[in-house]
Amino acid sequence: MAHKTITISEEAYNLLKESKKENESFTEVIKRVLKAKKKRKDFLDWLSSNKDLKDLADSVESVYTERKDIKLRY
């Protein structure tokens, strides 16, 4: 498997490091986070495609947006 070197800011590195689970590589963190984001987008796209569920789609999207701004205390 090929490997690539990327440059990220120290802030991005720290956020990535904070997201790591025990024994998880940075590659695994990135894949986990991006897969979850894609699933949310696919779900919202599916909801939005159904006229009867448009209001629900808007509500779910609003919750996703609000959750991004919440900071958890550890």
N, C-alpha and C positions, 0 to 999 in steps of 0.2 A: 504494500500500500504506500502510495506517495505521501510525503509530508510537505506542508507549506509553512513558511514563517510569515507571520503577520505582525504589524505594529499597531498597538492600541495605546490609548492614553492610560495613565496610572489610575485614573478614576474608573475607566472601563475594566481594567484588570482587577481592581478591588471589588467591583460589583460582581464580576465573574467569580472571583475567589469566594466571596460571601455566598454565592449560589451553589457552590460545590457541596455535594453530600460526601459522607465519609467514603473513602476509597474510590471516588469518582474522578476521572480525568477531566481536564478542561474541554477536550473534544466531546466527551459524554455530556457535559453540562450544556455546551452549545447546542448539540443535537437535541437534547431533552427540551430545552427552552424553545427552540425553533419549531419542533414538532408540535408542542402544545399550542404555540401561536397559530400554526397552520390549521390545527383542528378547530380552534375558535373561529378563525376566518371561514373555514368550510361550513361550520355550523351556522354562522351568521348569514353566509351566502344562501344556504339552503332555506333558512327562515325567511329571508328577504324575497326569495323567489316565489313564495306563496303569498298571494294577496291577502288571504285571510289571516296570515300570521305576521303581517308587516308591523303592527303595533307591538307585538311581542318581540320581534327582531329589534326594534328601536329601543325597547326597555332593556333587553339583554345587552345590547351594545353600550348603552348608558352605564350599566353596572360594570362592564369590563373597563370602561374608561375611568370610572370613579375608583375602581380597585387599584388601578395603576398608581394613583396618587396616595394611597394609604401606605404608611410606613409602620411596619411591625416592630415591636420592642422585643428584644431577646434577653 
